[in-house]
Amino acid sequence: MRPLFQVGKDGLSQAWLDQINEAIEKRELFKINLLQNTMVDEDEVIEFIENNSRVTVVQKIGHVLVLYKQADNKDNRDISWKVRDLAK
């Protein structure tokens, strides 16, 4: 899985987070990449995302974060259905 979003020199904003929320509703799971020119670190991005949305950062690998949120729309719950089936 390749990163779907990036954090660059513009940093974090509500507009960026709105795009994250819209995309995660359709995919449930994806990666974001922090570029070298960003002025924020991984922990600041994690805090911003988790404090301002229902999205959870489930993994941090270097400058890449993996985000997850179960889709509100049942038709978009491909990942969460697979995880549920694995837990049985």
DAJOGI-V66144 format. One record per backbone hydrogen bond with DSSP energy under -0.5 kcal/mol. NH is the residue of the N-H (numbers start at 0). CO is the residue of the C=O. If there is no record, write none. Layout:
BEGIN
nh->{NH;NH}
co->{CO;CO}
END
This chain:
BEGIN
nh->{3;4;6;7;10;16;17;18;19;20;21;22;23;24;25;25;26;27;28;29;31;32;33;34;34;37;38;44;45;46;47;48;49;50;51;52;55;57;57;58;60;63;64;65;66;66;67;68;73;75;76;77;80;81;82;83;84;85;86;87;87}
co->{30;30;32;5;7;12;13;14;15;16;17;18;19;20;21;22;22;23;26;66;64;4;62;6;32;34;7;40;41;42;43;44;45;46;47;48;67;55;65;65;63;60;31;58;29;64;55;27;71;72;73;75;76;77;78;79;80;81;82;83;84}
END
